[in-house]
Amino acid sequence: MGVFSAEAFDNHEVVAFGNDAETGLRSIIAVHSTALGPAAGGCRMWPYAGEDEAIRDVLRLARGMSYKNAMAGLNLGGGKAVIIGDSRKHKTPELMRAFGRFVDTLGGKYITAEDVGMSVADMEVVAGETKYVGGLTTGQFASGDPSPLTAHGVFVGIRAAVRHKLGRDDLEGLTVAVQGVGHVGYKLCKMLHQAGAKLIVADIYPDLVEQAAKEFSAIAVSVDEILSQGADVVAPCALGAILDDASIPKIKAAIVAGAANNQLARDEHGEALRQRGILYAPDYVINAGGIINIAFEVEGVKPTRQEAEKRVETIYGTLLEVFEKADAEGRPTHEVADAVARARIAAAHERKIKEFRAA
Ligand code: NAD
């Protein structure tokens, strides 16, 4: 498979391949669009079965970041990086440094951060080689771990979905089934619990489930049963592609709203949810809290927690607009969000071209 002929290729501006024989680095950076600003998005380290799989992933993830940043109203384009390898076995400080040098070769067109298989500590090592990195814990504008603000955004997004679908402003007594109680899911559970919601949780790690059961009086169920619980809201906070032909018919909740990236296995599953009367909060809209927080760091601003939360809370209004437009047009919510994001990117692209010609 080539890049230009790949199914996931969407006129990405740059796709760069980085190799470092000494450290074994094999990495791909995809810049989908810089129309709105430098392309920002995390780096994922994963033991891809082959290059084609890595190319497909990085292309899809980069486009997702363009849409996410556009919908969050950020002056950031979309990009992503992948490193081929098992983070538990192959990740070394030398490899991270080689990756940092690779990021630097793009001269700021792409700004990296943490994603699956990467930690804040890894990004600190990357920062030794390039300034084009966010989500750090040290430095004047360091924004730290993005997951608390991602969870905050998902929480306000669930409130928006409940407002729209159930006509309520509070979560008191509602039941939320949370799939995955990791960095984001656990923090989300805490906020939901404090808001009076009842919780059902599942995770592949029993210790996390036990802790959530103890701390939030959550009911624990198996990973195979979590999506089909008799809950008001299902919040996927684990991996992607979980909304598919098998799971959608079993969903009893009126709302699906969670942090996981790429929740729809295929685009048509957005329509399948709509047909069943299930309100779906497009993943890249509801889970933008982390990148909204990183954007402050990129802008060279150090907000208070309250200021950061306030900007993240714009997710509430953005989602309501998407839900209302989707209802009015009889279309699935993800399709409406995609169209709005694409229009914003296209308008910014036009502006850039005009400015370029005028200069
Ligand atoms: P994490 O790895 O800390 O947590 C994910 C949890 O899901 C883990 O505890 C894992 O054991 C569990 N899990 C995996 N498969 C499962 C299954 N089949 N059933 C139930 N649980 C399962 O990751 P995270 O940082 O909390 O991110 C969660 C999701 O949100 C990911 O899809 C991520 O891409 C997305 N996301 C995260 C952020 C962020 O700020 N961390 C931002 C945007 C999007």
Residues whose N, C-alpha, C, O or C-beta is under 5 A from the ligand:
A	BS01	NAD	P146 S147 T150 Q179 G180 V181 G182 H183 V184 G185 A202 D203 I204 Y205 V223 C237 A238 L239 G240 A259 A260 N261 N287 G290
